[in-house]
Amino acid sequence: MGLTESEFTVLRRTISTRGTARIILLPATFFAWGAVISVLLDSGQLTPTNSLFSLAVLVAGFEAIHALHVGVERIGRFIQVYYETGIDGPQWETTCMSVGPALPGGGVDPLFSILFASAAVANLIPVLLSAPPRTALVATGVVHSIFLVRVGRARWAAARQRAVELESYRAIRSGSSAPRA
């Protein structure tokens, strides 16, 4: 059971649109984060509690980018299993998946996790410089750490997603139950 050409076209267009949205969302997130930090710094209101507002901008941007990436990968594996079944048809997803791991040290970070982790750490610097009360600093540090753990876990999951979902879609297509990740 293959997809029609129009379904394939729509799915590829969805991948393209979501990929572009991720690239646009990254600078928009960092612009908004910088604006919030600037307002807090300029007004002298960058307290440990208020630093959570700027962290929230980073969290929202990261989660949106993560959701877009997961969706793109899921659609790609679907196309690979349900559309790229014959030699005559497109082989875009299959070819990309086979080339990707062969790039030593050339992997791309589709979640921009290093940028988000760096921004989360930078978000704490002005707070540290203001010498806040110890309990407020610890609480703020814990919230920032939770975000850093989230970024790390998402990056780890994204690195495994293609292989796991490819296996899952193949199992579904063959009629057996999908494996658990």
Secondary structure as the mmCIF struct_conf table of DSSP 4:
data_model
#
loop_
_struct_conf.conf_type_id
_struct_conf.id
_struct_conf.beg_label_comp_id
_struct_conf.beg_label_asym_id
_struct_conf.beg_label_seq_id
_struct_conf.end_label_comp_id
_struct_conf.end_label_asym_id
_struct_conf.end_label_seq_id
HELX_LH_PP_P HELX_LH_PP_P1 GLY A 2 THR A 4
HELX_RH_AL_P HELX_RH_AL_P1 GLU A 5 ASP A 42
TURN_TY1_P TURN_TY1_P1 SER A 43 GLY A 44
TURN_TY1_P TURN_TY1_P2 PRO A 48 ASN A 50
HELX_RH_AL_P HELX_RH_AL_P2 SER A 51 TYR A 82
TURN_TY1_P TURN_TY1_P3 TYR A 83 THR A 85
BEND BEND1 GLY A 86 GLY A 89
HELX_RH_AL_P HELX_RH_AL_P3 TRP A 92 VAL A 99
HELX_RH_3T_P HELX_RH_3T_P1 GLY A 100 ALA A 102
BEND BEND2 LEU A 103 LEU A 103
TURN_TY1_P TURN_TY1_P4 PRO A 104 GLY A 105
TURN_TY1_P TURN_TY1_P5 PRO A 110 LEU A 111
HELX_RH_AL_P HELX_RH_AL_P4 SER A 113 LEU A 129
TURN_TY1_P TURN_TY1_P6 SER A 130 SER A 130
HELX_RH_AL_P HELX_RH_AL_P5 ARG A 134 SER A 174
TURN_TY1_P TURN_TY1_P7 GLY A 175 GLY A 175
BEND BEND3 SER A 176 SER A 176
HELX_LH_PP_P HELX_LH_PP_P2 SER A 177 ARG A 180
#
